[in-house]
C-alpha cells in the first residue's frame, strides 16, 4: 500500500542525522536512502521491526513504527531522483 | 582494506541482472548499489556470507565470495557518482 510522501518527509526528521538531509548518508556505515526502491525500503524497515534484520540503531528506531509510518518513509525516500555516473 | 575497482567491475557481472548495468536495481525488491557507501556494502556482503543477514538469492551469491571479492565489489559500486534531486 503506497505511502504518503509529505507525511514521510515529516517523519524522516529522525533519519536525517545518519542518512543525510538529501538521503546520502553522512556516516560511512549507514546506507544512502535517496532513490532507493520503495518495496526494498518497506521490507528493510519491516525486518528491523520484526527482528529478521538487526542493527544496534535501526532495531530501536524501527520498533515503534506503524505500517503507515513505514510506507510513508519508504514513499518519501523512493521519491528522490538520482542520476548515476559510472566510473571511467 | 580498500578493494580494486577494475577487479570489482569484472566480478560485478553476476550482480547486474538484479542490481542493473548502472547499479540502479532492475527488480523492485533489489536495492540500488550505485554510489552506496563502501563500508556498508562490505558489511552487507559479509553478513550475507556469514548468515547474519539472509536472503534467498544473496545468501547463495555471497557464500563463495572471498574477502578480496567483497572488497573489490564494494569498491566498484561505491565508485559510482550519484546526484540527487529531492522531491518538490
Backbone of each chain as nested JSON, in Angstrom:
{
  "chains": [
    {"id": "A", "residues": [
      {"number": 1, "name": "UNK", "atoms": {"N": [0.871, -1.172, 0.0], "CA": [0.0, 0.0, 0.0], "C": [0.917, 1.234, 0.0]}},
      {"number": 2, "name": "UNK", "atoms": {"N": [0.772, 2.089, -1.003], "CA": [1.698, 3.222, -1.192], "C": [1.567, 4.196, -0.026]}},
      {"number": 3, "name": "UNK", "atoms": {"N": [2.682, 4.782, 0.364], "CA": [2.673, 5.725, 1.47], "C": [2.448, 7.149, 1.002]}},
      {"number": 4, "name": "UNK", "atoms": {"N": [2.411, 8.044, 1.984], "CA": [2.17, 9.475, 1.732], "C": [3.516, 10.188, 1.821]}},
      {"number": 5, "name": "UNK", "atoms": {"N": [3.948, 10.73, 0.672], "CA": [5.285, 11.345, 0.586], "C": [5.441, 12.506, 1.574]}},
      {"number": 6, "name": "UNK", "atoms": {"N": [4.418, 13.374, 1.663], "CA": [4.52, 14.537, 2.569], "C": [4.638, 14.075, 4.026]}},
      {"number": 7, "name": "UNK", "atoms": {"N": [3.84, 13.076, 4.387], "CA": [3.896, 12.554, 5.766], "C": [5.278, 11.928, 6.005]}},
      {"number": 8, "name": "UNK", "atoms": {"N": [5.797, 11.258, 4.958], "CA": [7.121, 10.631, 5.072], "C": [8.214, 11.665, 5.267]}},
      {"number": 9, "name": "UNK", "atoms": {"N": [8.06, 12.809, 4.606], "CA": [9.072, 13.876, 4.739], "C": [9.164, 14.319, 6.198]}},
      {"number": 10, "name": "UNK", "atoms": {"N": [7.997, 14.505, 6.809], "CA": [7.958, 14.94, 8.22], "C": [8.569, 13.865, 9.123]}},
      {"number": 11, "name": "UNK", "atoms": {"N": [8.167, 12.626, 8.871], "CA": [8.635, 11.523, 9.729], "C": [10.128, 11.252, 9.534]}},
      {"number": 12, "name": "UNK", "atoms": {"N": [10.698, 11.726, 8.435], "CA": [12.118, 11.427, 8.153], "C": [13.072, 12.295, 8.967]}},
      {"number": 13, "name": "UNK", "atoms": {"N": [12.516, 13.21, 9.753], "CA": [13.384, 14.102, 10.563], "C": [14.337, 13.269, 11.434]}},
      {"number": 14, "name": "UNK", "atoms": {"N": [13.874, 12.104, 11.881], "CA": [14.709, 11.281, 12.771], "C": [15.772, 10.495, 11.98]}},
      {"number": 15, "name": "UNK", "atoms": {"N": [15.631, 10.486, 10.65], "CA": [16.553, 9.664, 9.84], "C": [17.758, 10.488, 9.349]}},
      {"number": 16, "name": "UNK", "atoms": {"N": [17.545, 11.818, 9.313], "CA": [18.499, 12.712, 8.651], "C": [19.903, 12.654, 9.272]}},
      {"number": 17, "name": "UNK", "atoms": {"N": [19.968, 12.472, 10.572], "CA": [21.27, 12.543, 11.254], "C": [22.248, 11.497, 10.696]}},
      {"number": 18, "name": "UNK", "atoms": {"N": [21.73, 10.315, 10.323], "CA": [22.632, 9.289, 9.761], "C": [22.508, 9.202, 8.243]}},
      {"number": 19, "name": "UNK", "atoms": {"N": [21.299, 9.384, 7.726], "CA": [21.089, 9.149, 6.296], "C": [21.151, 10.432, 5.47]}},
      {"number": 20, "name": "UNK", "atoms": {"N": [21.422, 11.587, 6.154], "CA": [21.652, 12.842, 5.425], "C": [20.39, 13.58, 5.04]}},
      {"number": 21, "name": "UNK", "atoms": {"N": [20.529, 14.918, 4.903], "CA": [19.399, 15.788, 4.517], "C": [18.85, 15.375, 3.153]}},
      {"number": 22, "name": "UNK", "atoms": {"N": [19.764, 14.933, 2.24], "CA": [19.32, 14.576, 0.879], "C": [19.357, 13.074, 0.645]}},
      {"number": 23, "name": "UNK", "atoms": {"N": [19.349, 12.334, 1.724], "CA": [19.292, 10.877, 1.598], "C": [20.614, 10.237, 1.246]}},
      {"number": 24, "name": "UNK", "atoms": {"N": [21.684, 11.034, 1.249], "CA": [23.03, 10.478, 1.042], "C": [23.684, 10.418, 2.422]}},
      {"number": 25, "name": "UNK", "atoms": {"N": [24.102, 9.221, 2.807], "CA": [24.466, 9.009, 4.206], "C": [25.632, 9.891, 4.648]}},
      {"number": 26, "name": "UNK", "atoms": {"N": [25.553, 10.312, 5.909], "CA": [26.611, 11.152, 6.492], "C": [27.544, 10.295, 7.341]}},
      {"number": 27, "name": "UNK", "atoms": {"N": [27.175, 8.993, 7.503], "CA": [28.015, 8.081, 8.294], "C": [28.39, 6.905, 7.397]}},
      {"number": 28, "name": "UNK", "atoms": {"N": [29.661, 6.506, 7.405], "CA": [30.111, 5.513, 6.431], "C": [29.425, 4.155, 6.593]}},
      {"number": 29, "name": "UNK", "atoms": {"N": [28.931, 3.852, 7.806], "CA": [28.259, 2.543, 7.943], "C": [26.789, 2.621, 7.551]}},
      {"number": 30, "name": "UNK", "atoms": {"N": [26.259, 3.837, 7.38], "CA": [24.834, 3.979, 7.054], "C": [24.66, 4.038, 5.538]}},
      {"number": 31, "name": "UNK", "atoms": {"N": [23.638, 3.364, 5.017], "CA": [23.412, 3.396, 3.575], "C": [22.737, 4.68, 3.105]}},
      {"number": 32, "name": "UNK", "atoms": {"N": [22.961, 4.989, 1.818], "CA": [22.166, 6.043, 1.188], "C": [20.738, 5.517, 1.059]}},
      {"number": 33, "name": "UNK", "atoms": {"N": [19.754, 6.418, 1.221], "CA": [18.352, 6.026, 1.05], "C": [17.743, 6.705, -0.168]}},
      {"number": 34, "name": "UNK", "atoms": {"N": [18.381, 7.764, -0.662], "CA": [17.847, 8.562, -1.77], "C": [17.601, 7.687, -2.99]}},
      {"number": 35, "name": "UNK", "atoms": {"N": [16.349, 7.687, -3.471], "CA": [16.018, 6.984, -4.704], "C": [16.026, 5.474, -4.595]}},
      {"number": 36, "name": "UNK", "atoms": {"N": [16.087, 4.968, -3.36], "CA": [16.103, 3.521, -3.18], "C": [14.699, 2.976, -3.499]}},
      {"number": 37, "name": "UNK", "atoms": {"N": [14.608, 1.724, -3.879], "CA": [13.322, 1.126, -4.248], "C": [12.361, 1.112, -3.046]}},
      {"number": 38, "name": "UNK", "atoms": {"N": [11.106, 1.558, -3.294], "CA": [10.097, 1.688, -2.222], "C": [9.847, 0.346, -1.535]}},
      {"number": 39, "name": "UNK", "atoms": {"N": [9.702, -0.701, -2.32], "CA": [9.439, -2.036, -1.774], "C": [10.623, -2.483, -0.91]}},
      {"number": 40, "name": "UNK", "atoms": {"N": [11.838, -2.212, -1.393], "CA": [13.038, -2.621, -0.637], "C": [13.086, -1.893, 0.708]}},
      {"number": 41, "name": "UNK", "atoms": {"N": [12.802, -0.589, 0.689], "CA": [12.834, 0.186, 1.938], "C": [11.777, -0.329, 2.911]}},
      {"number": 42, "name": "UNK", "atoms": {"N": [10.553, -0.577, 2.394], "CA": [9.488, -1.123, 3.261], "C": [9.952, -2.429, 3.889]}},
      {"number": 43, "name": "UNK", "atoms": {"N": [10.523, -3.287, 3.073], "CA": [10.915, -4.619, 3.562], "C": [11.997, -4.504, 4.651]}},
      {"number": 44, "name": "UNK", "atoms": {"N": [12.953, -3.578, 4.447], "CA": [14.039, -3.466, 5.454], "C": [13.505, -2.948, 6.786]}},
      {"number": 45, "name": "UNK", "atoms": {"N": [12.594, -1.945, 6.704], "CA": [12.017, -1.412, 7.949], "C": [11.162, -2.473, 8.648]}},
      {"number": 46, "name": "UNK", "atoms": {"N": [10.406, -3.252, 7.862], "CA": [9.615, -4.345, 8.455], "C": [10.545, -5.363, 9.129]}},
      {"number": 47, "name": "UNK", "atoms": {"N": [11.679, -5.653, 8.455], "CA": [12.625, -6.641, 9.01], "C": [13.298, -6.121, 10.284]}},
      {"number": 48, "name": "UNK", "atoms": {"N": [13.623, -4.82, 10.285], "CA": [14.221, -4.252, 11.513], "C": [13.19, -4.261, 12.634]}},
      {"number": 49, "name": "UNK", "atoms": {"N": [11.933, -4.013, 12.298], "CA": [10.875, -4.009, 13.332], "C": [10.619, -5.428, 13.848]}},
      {"number": 50, "name": "UNK", "atoms": {"N": [10.622, -6.403, 12.95], "CA": [10.315, -7.798, 13.351], "C": [11.536, -8.498, 13.948]}},
      {"number": 51, "name": "UNK", "atoms": {"N": [12.726, -7.983, 13.631], "CA": [13.951, -8.618, 14.14], "C": [14.603, -9.532, 13.123]}},
      {"number": 52, "name": "UNK", "atoms": {"N": [13.943, -9.691, 11.92], "CA": [14.584, -10.542, 10.883], "C": [15.926, -9.941, 10.493]}},
      {"number": 53, "name": "UNK", "atoms": {"N": [16.017, -8.636, 10.59], "CA": [17.289, -7.941, 10.37], "C": [17.596, -7.127, 11.617]}},
      {"number": 54, "name": "UNK", "atoms": {"N": [18.843, -7.05, 12.026], "CA": [19.116, -6.314, 13.274], "C": [20.311, -5.376, 13.138]}},
      {"number": 55, "name": "UNK", "atoms": {"N": [20.212, -4.26, 13.815], "CA": [21.277, -3.264, 13.842], "C": [21.086, -2.47, 15.129]}},
      {"number": 56, "name": "UNK", "atoms": {"N": [22.205, -2.121, 15.793], "CA": [22.073, -1.518, 17.126], "C": [21.24, -0.243, 17.122]}},
      {"number": 57, "name": "UNK", "atoms": {"N": [21.223, 0.496, 16.008], "CA": [20.405, 1.718, 15.955], "C": [19.052, 1.427, 15.294]}},
      {"number": 58, "name": "UNK", "atoms": {"N": [19.078, 0.8, 14.119], "CA": [17.846, 0.64, 13.337], "C": [16.813, -0.237, 14.047]}},
      {"number": 59, "name": "UNK", "atoms": {"N": [17.252, -1.168, 14.826], "CA": [16.299, -2.037, 15.55], "C": [15.511, -1.207, 16.551]}},
      {"number": 60, "name": "UNK", "atoms": {"N": [16.163, -0.215, 17.131], "CA": [15.491, 0.661, 18.107], "C": [14.562, 1.645, 17.384]}},
      {"number": 61, "name": "UNK", "atoms": {"N": [15.061, 2.199, 16.292], "CA": [14.292, 3.18, 15.512], "C": [13.009, 2.533, 14.959]}},
      {"number": 62, "name": "UNK", "atoms": {"N": [13.152, 1.304, 14.478], "CA": [12.019, 0.679, 13.769], "C": [10.941, 0.152, 14.711]}},
      {"number": 63, "name": "UNK", "atoms": {"N": [11.333, -0.155, 15.928], "CA": [10.394, -0.807, 16.872], "C": [9.032, -0.101, 16.926]}},
      {"number": 64, "name": "UNK", "atoms": {"N": [8.986, 1.234, 17.173], "CA": [7.691, 1.907, 17.362], "C": [6.981, 2.297, 16.062]}},
      {"number": 65, "name": "UNK", "atoms": {"N": [7.594, 2.004, 14.903], "CA": [6.986, 2.473, 13.646], "C": [5.721, 1.671, 13.317]}},
      {"number": 66, "name": "UNK", "atoms": {"N": [4.685, 2.375, 12.869], "CA": [3.46, 1.691, 12.403], "C": [3.66, 1.312, 10.935]}},
      {"number": 67, "name": "UNK", "atoms": {"N": [2.769, 0.489, 10.422], "CA": [2.834, 0.151, 8.993], "C": [2.755, 1.422, 8.143]}},
      {"number": 68, "name": "UNK", "atoms": {"N": [1.889, 2.361, 8.577], "CA": [1.744, 3.61, 7.816], "C": [3.049, 4.413, 7.855]}},
      {"number": 69, "name": "UNK", "atoms": {"N": [3.687, 4.476, 9.033], "CA": [4.98, 5.17, 9.121], "C": [5.964, 4.567, 8.105]}},
      {"number": 70, "name": "UNK", "atoms": {"N": [6.027, 3.252, 8.079], "CA": [6.964, 2.541, 7.205], "C": [6.661, 2.851, 5.74]}},
      {"number": 71, "name": "UNK", "atoms": {"N": [5.375, 2.841, 5.376], "CA": [5.005, 3.127, 3.982], "C": [5.286, 4.573, 3.624]}},
      {"number": 72, "name": "UNK", "atoms": {"N": [5.02, 5.505, 4.566], "CA": [5.248, 6.934, 4.287], "C": [6.751, 7.213, 4.125]}},
      {"number": 73, "name": "UNK", "atoms": {"N": [7.584, 6.686, 5.035], "CA": [9.037, 6.894, 4.954], "C": [9.592, 6.299, 3.648]}},
      {"number": 74, "name": "UNK", "atoms": {"N": [9.102, 5.126, 3.279], "CA": [9.576, 4.47, 2.05], "C": [9.156, 5.253, 0.823]}},
      {"number": 75, "name": "UNK", "atoms": {"N": [7.934, 5.806, 0.857], "CA": [7.45, 6.618, -0.273], "C": [8.308, 7.875, -0.404]}},
      {"number": 76, "name": "UNK", "atoms": {"N": [8.644, 8.487, 0.74], "CA": [9.436, 9.726, 0.721], "C": [10.813, 9.478, 0.092]}},
      {"number": 77, "name": "UNK", "atoms": {"N": [11.546, 8.524, 0.619], "CA": [12.921, 8.339, 0.136], "C": [12.972, 7.786, -1.289]}},
      {"number": 78, "name": "UNK", "atoms": {"N": [11.957, 6.988, -1.673], "CA": [11.993, 6.457, -3.046], "C": [11.588, 7.517, -4.059]}},
      {"number": 79, "name": "UNK", "atoms": {"N": [11.036, 8.647, -3.584], "CA": [10.629, 9.735, -4.495], "C": [11.823, 10.605, -4.899]}},
      {"number": 80, "name": "UNK", "atoms": {"N": [12.954, 10.428, -4.243], "CA": [14.153, 11.191, -4.636], "C": [14.601, 10.682, -5.989]}},
      {"number": 81, "name": "UNK", "atoms": {"N": [14.989, 11.601, -6.871], "CA": [15.504, 11.168, -8.184], "C": [17.037, 11.121, -8.095]}},
      {"number": 82, "name": "UNK", "atoms": {"N": [17.649, 10.074, -8.624], "CA": [19.106, 10.018, -8.613], "C": [19.623, 9.785, -10.033]}},
      {"number": 83, "name": "UNK", "atoms": {"N": [20.707, 10.468, -10.342], "CA": [21.381, 10.274, -11.623], "C": [22.746, 9.672, -11.345]}},
      {"number": 84, "name": "UNK", "atoms": {"N": [23.112, 8.681, -12.144], "CA": [24.337, 7.917, -11.889], "C": [25.393, 8.209, -12.948]}},
      {"number": 85, "name": "UNK", "atoms": {"N": [26.608, 8.429, -12.506], "CA": [27.747, 8.499, -13.421], "C": [28.672, 7.355, -13.05]}},
      {"number": 86, "name": "UNK", "atoms": {"N": [28.84, 6.424, -14.004], "CA": [29.663, 5.254, -13.715], "C": [31.141, 5.613, -13.796]}},
      {"number": 87, "name": "UNK", "atoms": {"N": [31.977, 4.912, -13.049], "CA": [33.426, 5.141, -13.118], "C": [33.925, 4.922, -14.552]}},
      {"number": 88, "name": "UNK", "atoms": {"N": [34.938, 5.695, -14.96], "CA": [35.505, 5.563, -16.318], "C": [36.143, 4.178, -16.486]}}
    ]},
    {"id": "B", "residues": [
      {"number": 1, "name": "UNK", "atoms": {"N": [40.228, -2.773, 4.248], "CA": [41.249, -2.799, 3.205], "C": [40.538, -2.514, 1.877]}},
      {"number": 2, "name": "UNK", "atoms": {"N": [40.942, -1.426, 1.223], "CA": [40.217, -0.975, 0.033], "C": [40.339, -2.002, -1.09]}},
      {"number": 3, "name": "UNK", "atoms": {"N": [39.272, -2.13, -1.869], "CA": [39.278, -3.097, -2.958], "C": [39.792, -2.499, -4.248]}},
      {"number": 4, "name": "UNK", "atoms": {"N": [39.821, -3.33, -5.291], "CA": [40.307, -2.955, -6.619], "C": [39.087, -2.748, -7.517]}},
      {"number": 5, "name": "UNK", "atoms": {"N": [38.893, -1.481, -7.929], "CA": [37.698, -1.127, -8.69], "C": [37.595, -1.926, -9.992]}},
      {"number": 6, "name": "UNK", "atoms": {"N": [38.706, -2.047, -10.724], "CA": [38.667, -2.775, -12.012], "C": [38.286, -4.245, -11.798]}},
      {"number": 7, "name": "UNK", "atoms": {"N": [38.888, -4.849, -10.762], "CA": [38.561, -6.26, -10.468], "C": [37.09, -6.357, -10.063]}},
      {"number": 8, "name": "UNK", "atoms": {"N": [36.617, -5.358, -9.316], "CA": [35.207, -5.341, -8.896], "C": [34.269, -5.234, -10.083]}},
      {"number": 9, "name": "UNK", "atoms": {"N": [34.677, -4.45, -11.085], "CA": [33.845, -4.299, -12.289], "C": [33.641, -5.661, -12.949]}},
      {"number": 10, "name": "UNK", "atoms": {"N": [34.702, -6.419, -13.083], "CA": [34.62, -7.746, -13.723], "C": [33.741, -8.673, -12.882]}},
      {"number": 11, "name": "UNK", "atoms": {"N": [33.972, -8.646, -11.569], "CA": [33.225, -9.548, -10.664], "C": [31.749, -9.168, -10.568]}},
      {"number": 12, "name": "UNK", "atoms": {"N": [31.414, -7.926, -10.955], "CA": [30.021, -7.478, -10.813], "C": [29.102, -8.013, -11.912]}},
      {"number": 13, "name": "UNK", "atoms": {"N": [29.68, -8.746, -12.845], "CA": [28.862, -9.3, -13.953], "C": [27.689, -10.108, -13.399]}},
      {"number": 14, "name": "UNK", "atoms": {"N": [27.901, -10.777, -12.253], "CA": [26.825, -11.612, -11.685], "C": [25.779, -10.782, -10.926]}},
      {"number": 15, "name": "UNK", "atoms": {"N": [26.091, -9.509, -10.715], "CA": [25.176, -8.662, -9.917], "C": [24.191, -7.905, -10.808]}},
      {"number": 16, "name": "UNK", "atoms": {"N": [24.61, -7.712, -12.071], "CA": [23.892, -6.813, -12.982], "C": [22.431, -7.228, -13.2]}},
      {"number": 17, "name": "UNK", "atoms": {"N": [22.177, -8.516, -13.233], "CA": [20.813, -8.973, -13.567], "C": [19.777, -8.422, -12.577]}},
      {"number": 18, "name": "UNK", "atoms": {"N": [20.13, -8.276, -11.322], "CA": [19.165, -7.723, -10.331], "C": [19.463, -6.255, -10.011]}},
      {"number": 19, "name": "UNK", "atoms": {"N": [20.751, -5.901, -9.964], "CA": [21.125, -4.567, -9.498], "C": [21.373, -3.582, -10.638]}},
      {"number": 20, "name": "UNK", "atoms": {"N": [21.174, -4.062, -11.905], "CA": [21.248, -3.158, -13.056], "C": [22.647, -2.898, -13.55]}},
      {"number": 21, "name": "UNK", "atoms": {"N": [22.753, -2.56, -14.85], "CA": [24.036, -2.254, -15.503], "C": [24.696, -1.055, -14.837]}},
      {"number": 22, "name": "UNK", "atoms": {"N": [23.842, -0.08, -14.392], "CA": [24.412, 1.15, -13.796], "C": [24.195, 1.2, -12.286]}},
      {"number": 23, "name": "UNK", "atoms": {"N": [23.925, 0.042, -11.698], "CA": [23.794, -0.012, -10.243], "C": [22.448, 0.445, -9.725]}},
      {"number": 24, "name": "UNK", "atoms": {"N": [21.515, 0.715, -10.662], "CA": [20.137, 1.048, -10.279], "C": [19.309, -0.215, -10.505]}},
      {"number": 25, "name": "UNK", "atoms": {"N": [18.666, -0.691, -9.426], "CA": [18.072, -2.03, -9.481], "C": [17.011, -2.164, -10.57]}},
      {"number": 26, "name": "UNK", "atoms": {"N": [16.99, -3.365, -11.16], "CA": [16.01, -3.663, -12.212], "C": [14.851, -4.467, -11.611]}},
      {"number": 27, "name": "UNK", "atoms": {"N": [14.986, -4.834, -10.335], "CA": [13.921, -5.606, -9.66], "C": [13.486, -4.816, -8.421]}},
      {"number": 28, "name": "UNK", "atoms": {"N": [12.189, -4.678, -8.215], "CA": [11.726, -3.776, -7.146], "C": [12.16, -4.219, -5.743]}},
      {"number": 29, "name": "UNK", "atoms": {"N": [12.447, -5.53, -5.563], "CA": [12.876, -5.941, -4.211], "C": [14.381, -5.755, -4.021]}},
      {"number": 30, "name": "UNK", "atoms": {"N": [15.098, -5.514, -5.142], "CA": [16.556, -5.397, -5.04], "C": [16.947, -3.934, -4.852]}},
      {"number": 31, "name": "UNK", "atoms": {"N": [17.909, -3.665, -3.974], "CA": [18.336, -2.276, -3.755], "C": [19.258, -1.763, -4.86]}},
      {"number": 32, "name": "UNK", "atoms": {"N": [19.25, -0.429, -5.008], "CA": [20.277, 0.2, -5.841], "C": [21.607, 0.043, -5.109]}},
      {"number": 33, "name": "UNK", "atoms": {"N": [22.694, -0.147, -5.888], "CA": [24.029, -0.243, -5.283], "C": [24.887, 0.938, -5.68]}},
      {"number": 34, "name": "UNK", "atoms": {"N": [24.488, 1.668, -6.732], "CA": [25.288, 2.778, -7.272], "C": [25.555, 3.815, -6.196]}},
      {"number": 35, "name": "UNK", "atoms": {"N": [26.83, 4.114, -5.959], "CA": [27.216, 5.173, -5.042], "C": [26.974, 4.864, -3.578]}},
      {"number": 36, "name": "UNK", "atoms": {"N": [26.646, 3.601, -3.284], "CA": [26.414, 3.219, -1.891], "C": [27.745, 3.254, -1.132]}},
      {"number": 37, "name": "UNK", "atoms": {"N": [27.7, 3.465, 0.161], "CA": [28.913, 3.549, 0.989], "C": [29.689, 2.224, 0.942]}},
      {"number": 38, "name": "UNK", "atoms": {"N": [31.024, 2.326, 0.7], "CA": [31.88, 1.143, 0.544], "C": [31.838, 0.244, 1.795]}},
      {"number": 39, "name": "UNK", "atoms": {"N": [31.898, 0.873, 2.958], "CA": [31.892, 0.111, 4.213], "C": [30.547, -0.609, 4.368]}},
      {"number": 40, "name": "UNK", "atoms": {"N": [29.459, 0.092, 4.019], "CA": [28.129, -0.514, 4.138], "C": [28.027, -1.738, 3.231]}},
      {"number": 41, "name": "UNK", "atoms": {"N": [28.494, -1.593, 1.982], "CA": [28.417, -2.717, 1.038], "C": [29.248, -3.907, 1.546]}},
      {"number": 42, "name": "UNK", "atoms": {"N": [30.461, -3.608, 2.024], "CA": [31.318, -4.69, 2.556], "C": [30.577, -5.415, 3.688]}},
      {"number": 43, "name": "UNK", "atoms": {"N": [29.987, -4.617, 4.584], "CA": [29.339, -5.222, 5.755], "C": [28.154, -6.114, 5.341]}},
      {"number": 44, "name": "UNK", "atoms": {"N": [27.382, -5.635, 4.347], "CA": [26.211, -6.441, 3.946], "C": [26.641, -7.755, 3.31]}},
      {"number": 45, "name": "UNK", "atoms": {"N": [27.696, -7.695, 2.453], "CA": [28.168, -8.937, 1.812], "C": [28.751, -9.892, 2.865]}},
      {"number": 46, "name": "UNK", "atoms": {"N": [29.466, -9.348, 3.841], "CA": [29.999, -10.186, 4.932], "C": [28.844, -10.821, 5.714]}},
      {"number": 47, "name": "UNK", "atoms": {"N": [27.786, -10.035, 5.957], "CA": [26.633, -10.559, 6.711], "C": [25.893, -11.623, 5.921]}},
      {"number": 48, "name": "UNK", "atoms": {"N": [25.767, -11.412, 4.592], "CA": [25.106, -12.444, 3.779], "C": [25.953, -13.717, 3.766]}},
      {"number": 49, "name": "UNK", "atoms": {"N": [27.258, -13.563, 3.733], "CA": [28.165, -14.728, 3.712], "C": [28.144, -15.448, 5.066]}},
      {"number": 50, "name": "UNK", "atoms": {"N": [28.091, -14.699, 6.147], "CA": [28.133, -15.314, 7.482], "C": [26.751, -15.794, 7.934]}},
      {"number": 51, "name": "UNK", "atoms": {"N": [25.71, -15.264, 7.329], "CA": [24.354, -15.636, 7.726], "C": [23.71, -14.649, 8.677]}},
      {"number": 52, "name": "UNK", "atoms": {"N": [24.47, -13.601, 9.075], "CA": [23.869, -12.603, 9.965], "C": [22.683, -11.905, 9.277]}},
      {"number": 53, "name": "UNK", "atoms": {"N": [22.783, -11.851, 7.962], "CA": [21.671, -11.342, 7.16], "C": [21.333, -12.408, 6.132]}},
      {"number": 54, "name": "UNK", "atoms": {"N": [20.056, -12.608, 5.829], "CA": [19.754, -13.69, 4.878], "C": [18.751, -13.239, 3.823]}},
      {"number": 55, "name": "UNK", "atoms": {"N": [18.934, -13.785, 2.648], "CA": [18.03, -13.521, 1.525], "C": [18.181, -14.719, 0.583]}},
      {"number": 56, "name": "UNK", "atoms": {"N": [17.017, -15.14, -0.021], "CA": [17.078, -16.392, -0.782], "C": [18.099, -16.36, -1.915]}},
      {"number": 57, "name": "UNK", "atoms": {"N": [18.384, -15.158, -2.471], "CA": [19.379, -15.094, -3.552], "C": [20.745, -14.689, -2.99]}},
      {"number": 58, "name": "UNK", "atoms": {"N": [20.779, -13.618, -2.212], "CA": [22.058, -13.06, -1.779], "C": [22.841, -14.019, -0.877]}},
      {"number": 59, "name": "UNK", "atoms": {"N": [22.157, -14.829, -0.117], "CA": [22.864, -15.797, 0.744], "C": [23.637, -16.796, -0.116]}},
      {"number": 60, "name": "UNK", "atoms": {"N": [23.074, -17.136, -1.279], "CA": [23.738, -18.089, -2.185], "C": [24.898, -17.401, -2.909]}},
      {"number": 61, "name": "UNK", "atoms": {"N": [24.63, -16.185, -3.377], "CA": [25.638, -15.417, -4.116], "C": [26.866, -15.156, -3.222]}},
      {"number": 62, "name": "UNK", "atoms": {"N": [26.613, -14.814, -1.974], "CA": [27.721, -14.366, -1.096], "C": [28.567, -15.524, -0.567]}},
      {"number": 63, "name": "UNK", "atoms": {"N": [27.972, -16.704, -0.511], "CA": [28.663, -17.86, 0.116], "C": [30.106, -18.035, -0.385]}},
      {"number": 64, "name": "UNK", "atoms": {"N": [30.314, -18.104, -1.736], "CA": [31.67, -18.393, -2.258], "C": [32.59, -17.172, -2.339]}},
      {"number": 65, "name": "UNK", "atoms": {"N": [32.1, -15.989, -1.965], "CA": [32.928, -14.784, -2.163], "C": [34.083, -14.76, -1.163]}},
      {"number": 66, "name": "UNK", "atoms": {"N": [35.273, -14.391, -1.643], "CA": [36.419, -14.209, -0.746], "C": [36.361, -12.791, -0.177]}},
      {"number": 67, "name": "UNK", "atoms": {"N": [37.186, -12.525, 0.826], "CA": [37.253, -11.148, 1.372], "C": [37.64, -10.168, 0.265]}},
      {"number": 68, "name": "UNK", "atoms": {"N": [38.565, -10.606, -0.608], "CA": [39.0, -9.723, -1.711], "C": [37.842, -9.447, -2.675]}},
      {"number": 69, "name": "UNK", "atoms": {"N": [37.081, -10.516, -2.994], "CA": [35.913, -10.319, -3.868], "C": [34.982, -9.26, -3.264]}},
      {"number": 70, "name": "UNK", "atoms": {"N": [34.73, -9.383, -1.964], "CA": [33.811, -8.472, -1.266], "C": [34.353, -7.051, -1.312]}},
      {"number": 71, "name": "UNK", "atoms": {"N": [35.661, -6.892, -1.077], "CA": [36.25, -5.547, -1.103], "C": [36.234, -4.956, -2.509]}},
      {"number": 72, "name": "UNK", "atoms": {"N": [36.526, -5.8, -3.519], "CA": [36.549, -5.327, -4.912], "C": [35.143, -4.895, -5.375]}},
      {"number": 73, "name": "UNK", "atoms": {"N": [34.145, -5.719, -5.086], "CA": [32.76, -5.388, -5.479], "C": [32.297, -4.107, -4.779]}},
      {"number": 74, "name": "UNK", "atoms": {"N": [32.653, -3.966, -3.503], "CA": [32.241, -2.779, -2.73], "C": [32.932, -1.534, -3.268]}},
      {"number": 75, "name": "UNK", "atoms": {"N": [34.218, -1.695, -3.652], "CA": [34.965, -0.551, -4.217], "C": [34.33, -0.124, -5.537]}},
      {"number": 76, "name": "UNK", "atoms": {"N": [33.948, -1.114, -6.359], "CA": [33.368, -0.82, -7.674], "C": [32.075, -0.017, -7.515]}},
      {"number": 77, "name": "UNK", "atoms": {"N": [31.122, -0.55, -6.776], "CA": [29.813, 0.115, -6.694], "C": [29.883, 1.448, -5.938]}},
      {"number": 78, "name": "UNK", "atoms": {"N": [30.795, 1.56, -4.978], "CA": [30.87, 2.838, -4.254], "C": [31.578, 3.911, -5.087]}},
      {"number": 79, "name": "UNK", "atoms": {"N": [32.215, 3.488, -6.193], "CA": [32.899, 4.458, -7.078], "C": [31.923, 5.161, -8.023]}},
      {"number": 80, "name": "UNK", "atoms": {"N": [30.71, 4.661, -8.096], "CA": [29.694, 5.321, -8.942], "C": [29.355, 6.664, -8.288]}},
      {"number": 81, "name": "UNK", "atoms": {"N": [29.208, 7.696, -9.111], "CA": [28.825, 9.009, -8.567], "C": [27.305, 9.168, -8.737]}},
      {"number": 82, "name": "UNK", "atoms": {"N": [26.637, 9.646, -7.7], "CA": [25.196, 9.856, -7.85], "C": [24.847, 11.296, -7.492]}},
      {"number": 83, "name": "UNK", "atoms": {"N": [23.936, 11.849, -8.261], "CA": [23.414, 13.19, -7.969], "C": [21.945, 13.052, -7.595]}},
      {"number": 84, "name": "UNK", "atoms": {"N": [21.552, 13.752, -6.554], "CA": [20.193, 13.585, -6.006], "C": [19.343, 14.821, -6.282]}},
      {"number": 85, "name": "UNK", "atoms": {"N": [18.126, 14.595, -6.718], "CA": [17.138, 15.68, -6.802], "C": [16.001, 15.319, -5.853]}},
      {"number": 86, "name": "UNK", "atoms": {"N": [15.816, 16.151, -4.831], "CA": [14.788, 15.854, -3.83], "C": [13.403, 16.193, -4.366]}},
      {"number": 87, "name": "UNK", "atoms": {"N": [12.379, 15.501, -3.898], "CA": [11.016, 15.809, -4.317], "C": [10.674, 17.264, -3.965]}},
      {"number": 88, "name": "UNK", "atoms": {"N": [9.852, 17.896, -4.792], "CA": [9.482, 19.308, -4.542], "C": [8.688, 19.417, -3.223]}}
    ]}
  ]
}
